[in-house]
Structures are given as C-alpha cells and as structure tokens.
Amino acid sequence: MKPGKELLFLALGGSGEIGMNVNLYGCNGKWLMVDLGMTFADPYYPGVDLVFADLSFIEERLDDLVGVVLTHAHEDHIGAVPYFALDLGVPLYATPFTARLVAEKLAEAGISKQVTLNTIPNDSSLSLGPFDVRYVPLAHSIAEGNALVIETPHGRVFHTGDWKLDDEPLIGVPATEGELRALGDEGVLALVCDSTNVFNSKPSGSEGAVRAGLMEMVAGLNGKRVVVTTFASNVARLQTLGEVALATGRKLCVAGRSLDRIIGVAQASGYLKDFPDTVSMDEAMDLPRGQVLVLATGGQGEARAALARIASDSHPVRLEKGDAVIFSSRQIPGNELAIGRVQNQLAAKGVELLTDRQGMIHVSGHPGRPELEALYSWIRPEILVPVHGEMRHMAEQARLGKASGIPRTIVQKNGDVVRLAPDGPAKLSEVRNGRLVLDGDIIAPADGSAMGQRRKLAESGLVVAALAVSAAGKLTSAVEIAAVGLPLEEDMDEFIAEAQGDVEKAVAAIKGDKKRDRAAISETVRLTVRRAAQRWSGKKPVVQVMLREG
C-alpha cells in the first residue's frame, strides 16, 4: 500500500465515531498524518481511561511518513501524541498555542528531547514531501482552531478540522467569507469536513452572545456564591468569565489544574491579556458570598474533578443553600449519568442549577446545517468527504452536500482507503484499523482477552477453587473455595459448603485415564463450581481452578 501517482485519504480514527481523530493523506509514495487524537473510555472498557486508534498500518510504513500536522489542541486531536510520537519518529507541526500544550505533554512523558516539535506561525505554510500545507484559521471552541489547505500534484484538499462560523469569536481572527470564497475560486478537489452537528437545523451561535448571556445571568445572582463550570480549553469562554467577574464586582477563583494549565498557556501565547488576578480557594471562602465567582472543572461529571468534589463536600470550595452553579457547557453523550449524579448532589444542598436551558450560556464549536451549506457555497469542492462523526452523521452530511450541489460525495469509515484523484472518489481497499486501550501502564488491544475477561468478571463475579490430588487422581486435601462478586452475602457459607461437596463427588466420579489427566480434572471442577454458583445465584461466574499434586 504505497501511494502511487495519486491522492489517497485514509482515516484510522474519527470516521464512524466522534473523537480519536487520525487521518492520513497519501501521495507519490509518501503519507502525511493529520492529527493524532484519543477518546475517553466508556463502561465497555472497565478499568481503562484512554482509547487510541490502532496505528499498525502507518507504523509498518514509517519510512514513507513525512510528518504529523496538528489542527488544534483538543484531546481528540492531540491526546495520543505523547504515547505514539516517539514510535512514529517524525516531526510534529502545530501553531503556537497548540504547540505549547503538546510540549507540556511531551515533557510530562519525558520525551521532549527525542521528539521534534515545530511551531508554525498562525496563517503560515510548510512543505512536507509532495504536500504543501497551509494553516487557515477557523472559529472553534478553543484558541487557534485551524483548517488545512493541502496542496498536492493531484489536487487541493480543504481539511476543515473542527470548526464553526462565528461573527464574534472573542479569541482569534478566523478566515473571512471573502478569503474562503477566494480559495474556492482557486479550485478545491476535496472538502474533508466535520460532521458533528449536521442534524442541527440552526447555526451553532456566537461566543459574543454567550458573553452577553453569562453577564446577564451572573448579574442576576446577587448575594450568592456562584460556581461556573466550562470546558477548560475554551479560551474565549475563560476570557468571558474574567470579564463577567470584573463587571459584576466579583473576585475570580480558579479550581482545577487543567484550568490553571490552559490559562498559563493562553497567556504565554498572547491571549487573556486582561484576565483578572485570581484569588486562592481559601481567600475565596473568606469573601462575602456575592463577591466571588469560582471557575471549576468537572462539568462532565468527572469523579475527581473540582465540581464533583464540591458537590460531595470534599473540596475547599463550599456551597450552601441558595448558591448557584452554572453549567456553561454541553453534555457529552455518555456522560449523562455522571453529570446527573453531581447535579443531584448539588440539588440536595439547595444549590440552584443553571444550564443552557435557562439562558444563552453555551454554544457549540461545530457547524450546524446553515454553516455547512455556507461553506459548501464558498469552497465549491468537487468531492465531499464527511469525517468527525458517527456513521449517521457522515451519511447525513453526504446527503446534505449532494443536495447543495456538490458533484460527488463518499461515505467512508476507519480503515477505508479512498482515492481522491485521479478518477475519484473511489474506495480501493480496507486496511487494518481498530482500537487500543491504555490499561494501567500498558497499551493493549481493545478487543484482547484481558478486556473480555474483565467484562465477564464485572458482570458475573469470580469463584476460585483450590485443591490437591494425588498422581492417581484422588483428593489429598480439603477443597477450598472463595468467591468475589456473587450476590450471596447471607448465603455465602452455605454455597461454599455445597460447592465443596459437589467438587469432592465430581472428582471421585472421574473414571479411567481421566483420573490422571490434570486438564480433565480442572475442567470437571470448573464446570461443577460454575453449576453450583448458577444454582445459588443465577450467575455464571468466571471460575479459576488451582490444582496441585500432593
């Protein structure tokens, strides 16, 4: 799979899912990687926090990989960098804000000196083999969101990254309609485009409108201690909350290490220049209730984040009846139960909960249908390749693009090798793709046996049976049984006694050569114990047999 005189597109992550974005472009024998993200694990991966794309395809072709270009600093676009950059062994490229956050990740991983990280000025270009890449600023819910114009001998690609249209973005200066139309006038072969909000019939909204909404909401909470939670990476929102604190006569307190990190990186990158001085959490608690605004992490219900600890009274910031928490963020799908748990704890204290249902206090960073249609009319691509979405999102964007007059569309998924030129789009083949998990300190296959066993343990529990048999297959000691996770609190002793008796009878009943076959004895014991557990509990637990001679 070495690219010939053609332009190929291959997603290893982010197509068929939201998150874990890893995209490859192939041309004239070389590959270019755009973004190297991860996603957070759900309950399907017990004991795991982070999930990565399987990079086996490109790891087998590292001599042909020219570099990794990063569009922006959200975790689903840069989160895998510290885990794979050293193995990939190619330079990384990012604009200043993104580069600073990536540099911190590399330093934390202890690999800063072994990885080449190049900072590219905003609106600048770079050349990597057959690819000429230009950064084009677009609005998003983070500083320095960028699209990429990728020039190749076989055509020009406009790779949107994550984006939206915003007339008042507060942070950064996105490309104008005129600039994007001019790009379309030059000719664009393929638009590779974010699909996240394709089902939204309205535009995503402006950060300027959010500033007005938060200003009004906080001003109406006189005499109350107010906590606001938002995505730490949304520098424009942090700027707004600093302005809100000043305008409403409140001191600003920051609770959460990720917020401290983002504020520091943003200020080092030239943003948040007028951000107010903050007070410590202890100082904040000494202020009159109506004179403090706390900015806290944890709007997604994360158990160790500041807001969850505030809700459970295990944090220096304390809330009482009549205080307020503002959720200036959206619920990420899958986090509803965790968020609800924290909100219920706060409500039990008599704390007022305010969300975007009560005011204009959050907007998405992804384009709704009107914004997509506007971009189509400006860029006027020959081909539309939806990415960054579940299959339903990408299929719907393909339909929208076709209805908007884009001549050709293709709905691809992770692992599909798509030729964009010549004679594209066309699916050529499928390559290995999948998921890896960070399990403790080990990166392992997400579909490996360990994860399957752990799910089984979580569902049905574990029973261990230990016994000793002679060379002739007779028991030489008492059978010992221990169980974990069976719902038999009151009946555990009776279950164990019965299971021990069942094992003794089953071992004594083994006949012929099987009496000397350790594997046969172990399997007999395993099935006997499992049947006893099912009889007593209705569960089919994992049964581990420890068999020794003596």
C-alpha positions, 0 to 999 in steps of 0.5 A: 500500500504505497501511494502511487501517482495519486491522492489517497485519504485514509482515516484510522480514527474519527470516521464512524465515531466522534473523537480519536481523530487520525487521518492520513493523506497519501501521495507519490509514495509518501503519507502525511498524518493529520492529527493524532487524537484519543477518546475517553473510555466508556463502561465497555472498557472497565478499568481503562481511561484512554482509547487510541486508534490502532496505528499498525498500518502507518507504523509498518510504513514509517519510512514513507511518513513525512510528518504529523500536522496538528489542527488544534489542541483538543484531546481528540486531536492531540491526546495520543501524541505523547504515547505514539510520537516517539514510535512514529519518529517524525516531526510534529507541526502545530501553531503556537498555542497548540504547540505549547500544550503538546510540549507540556505533554511531551515533557510530562512523558519525558520525551521532549528531547527525542521528539521534534516539535515545530511551531508554525506561525498562525496563517503560515505554510510548510512543505512536507514531501509532495504536500504543501500545507497551509494553516487557515484559521477557523472559529472553534471552541478553543484558541487557534482552531485551524483548517488545512489547505493541502496542496498536492500534484493531484489536487487541493484538499480543504481539511476543515478540522473542527470548526464553526462560523462565528461573527464574534469569536472573542479569541482569534481572527478566523478566515473571512467569507471573502478569503474562503470564497477566494480559495474556492475560486482557486479550485478545491478537489476535496472538502474533508469536513466535520460532521458533528452537528449536521442534524442541527437545523440552526447555526451553532451561535456566537461566543459574543452572545454567550458573553452577553448571556453569562453577564446577564445571568451572573448579574442576576445572582446577587448575594450568592456564591456562584460556581461556573463550570466550562470546558477548560480549553475554551479560551474565549469562554475563560476570557468571558468569565474574567470579564463577567467577574470584573463587571459584576464586582466579583473576585475570580477563583480558579479550581482545577489544574487543567484550568490553571494549565490552559490559562498559563498557556493562553497567556504565554501565547498572547491571549487573556491579556486582561484576565483578572488576578485570581484569588486562592480557594481559601481567600475565596471562602473568606469573601462575602458570598456575592463577591466571588465567582469560582471557575471549576472543572468537572462539568462532565461529571468527572469523579475527581474533578473540582465540581464533583468534589464540591458537590460531595463536600470534599473540596475547599470550595463550599456551597450552601443553600441558595448558591448557584452553579452554572453549567456553561457547557454541553453534555457529552453523550455518555456522560449523562449519568455522571453529570446527573449524579453531581447535579443531584448532589448539588440539588440536595444542598439547595444549590440552584442549577443553571444550564443552557436551558435557562439562558444563552450560556453555551454554544457549540464549536461545530457547524450546524446545517446553515454553516455547512451549506455556507461553506459548501457555497464558498469552497465549491469542492468537487468531492465531499468527504464527511469525517468527525462523526458517527456513521449517521452523521457522515451519511447525513452530511453526504446527503446534505452536500449532494443536495447543495450541489456538490458533484460527488460525495463518499461515505467512508469509515476507519480503515477505508482507503479512498482515492481522491484523484485521479478518477475519484472518489473511489474506495480501493481497499480496507486496511487494518484499523481498530482500537487500543486501550491504555490499561494501567501502564500498558497499551493493549488491544481493545478487543484482547482477552484481558478486556473480555475477561474483565467484562465477564468478571464485572458482570458475573463475579469470580469463584476460585477453587483450590485443591490437591490430588494425588498422581492417581487422581484422588483428593489429598486435601480439603477443597477450598473455595472463595468467591468475589462478586456473587450476590450471596452475602447471607448465603455465602457459607452455605454455597461454599459448603455445597460447592465443596461437596459437589467438587469432592463427588465430581472428582471421585466420579472421574473414571479411567485415564481421566483420573490422571489427566490434570486438564480433565480434572480442572475442567470437571471442577470448573464446570461443577463450581460454575453449576453450583454458583448458577444454582445459588445465584443465577450467575455464571461466574468466571471460575479459576481452578488451582490444582496441585499434586500432593 
